[in-house]
Amino acid sequence: MSSNPPANRWRRLFATGIDLLLFLVGAMIVTLVSGLLERAEAWEYQQLIPRVALIIFITYLLVHGLALYKYKHTLGKQWLKLRIVSTQSQQPLPFWKLLWLRGPFLPMLLLLAAGPLAVLPLLDSLLIFTRSKRCGHDYVAASQVVCVAIKRPAQETE
């Protein structure tokens, strides 16, 4: 079995940007439809954190859950011909690893607006500049994002 090369850092960044944009649009829709943040008391700190966590979880499942279950990667990665594979076998990761070990890191990017907690997604993302081109969540899930070779039809010779 031939292994695919690690994904280019810029391609991964662009795929993450697509996934984050889809997530943010989904979160706005879930927030509006659910009404979880409509009433004034929902904005009290004790209620706000669990409600926002619920919105993030529901949104992540709705926006990325089906693609992760069916295709083993997010839509951004699919559109940019990237795949999430195991570092050991080069096979797609099981759904539970994609959801529970890698999943929390995309919504964690929202912490960039949360003062001192902003260091968490930055550390996760900066690890991509190591030789292995893997982020923190890749190490947690023992995964790697690879570029999938685009199969082109063989050219006919005349």
N, C-alpha and C positions, 0 to 999 in steps of 0.2 A: 504494500500500500504506500503510495507516495503522499508525503505530507505537504500541505500548502504552506506558503511562506507567511510569516507574521504580517498582520495588516499594517499598512502605513499609518503613522501617527495622525496625520492630517485627515485621512479618510475616516479613522475612528472618531476623531473630534467632530467631523461633519455628521457622521451617523448619530453620535450622541446628541448633537444639536437638533437633528430631526426628531429623535425620540423625545427629547425634552420639550420641544415645541408641541408635539402631539400630546404629551402628558399635560402641559399647561392648559391647552385648549380643552382637553378632557376634564381637567380639574375644575375649570370654570363651569362647564356644563353640569358636572356632578354637584357642585356647590349650589348652583341655581336650582336644579331639579330637586335636590334633597331638602333644601331649606334648613340645613344644619347650622348655618350661620346667620339666619334671618333675624332672630330675636336678640334684643340687647343683652340678655343674660348669657347668651352663647359666647359673648366676647369677654366674659370674666375668665381670668387665667385658668381656674380649675376646670372649666368646661371647654375652653378654647383648644387646649393641647389635645385632649382625646378626640374632639370633633375633627380637628385638622388631620390628625393621624388616621381617622376613619376615612376621611375624604381622600387622603393620599393612597391608602390601601385599596379602596374601591376603584379609584381612578387607575391605579397601576394594573389591577386585574382586568378592567374593562379595555384599557388602551393597549396593553402589552401582553396580557395573559393568554389570549387565544393564539397570537403569533408565537409566543414562547412554547406553548403546548404543542401546536401543530407543526411549526417549522423549526423550533429550537433556537430562534433568534428573534430580535425585535424587527419592526418594520424598517427602521433606519438602516440597520445592518443588511436586511434583505435587499433594499433598494440600491445599496452600495456594494453588493456582492461580497459581504463579509459573513463569516460564520463563527460561532462560539463552539470551541471543541475542547476536549479534555487534553491536558498536557501530556498525559500518559499514553492514551490510546488514539488520539486524534479523531475520536468519534464525538458526535454531538453529546452534550451533557444531558443528564436526565432532567425532566421538568422540575422536580423538587429542588435541585441545585440551582437551576436558573431562577426560580421564584424566590427561594429563601436565602440563598447565599449571595447571589449577584443582584437580585431584585432591589433590595433596600438602597443600593448605592445611587441609582438614578434619582429618586426623589430626594436623596441626601444633598444633591446639588442645590436644592432650595435653601439649604442652610447658609449658603454664601451671603444671604442677607441677614443672618442671625448673629452678627458680632463675633464673639470669641469662638463660637461653634463653626465658623467659616473655615477654620483650619482643617477640619475633618475631610470635606470633599476636596480641598486643595491638596492635602497629603495623598489621598487616594489617586487623584488625577496626575500629580507630579511624578508618581512612580513609573509612569509610561516612558519617562526619559531614561530609564535604565536600559541596559543592553538587551534585555529580553522583551522590551516593548509591552510590558504587562502592567496594568493598574493594580491598586490594592485589592479590589474586588476579584481580580483574576487570580491573585495569590490565595485569597480566602476560598474560592471555589475550585482551585486547581484547574483553571481554565486558561485558554488563550484565544484571542480573536485572530482569525486567519483570513487571507484574501483567497477567494475561490476563483480558480482559473475559469475564464469564460471560454466555453467550447465553441469554436468556430467551425463551420462546415469546411471540409477538405476542398481545396481548390481543384477544379478539374483541369487536367492538362489536355491540350489539343493536339 
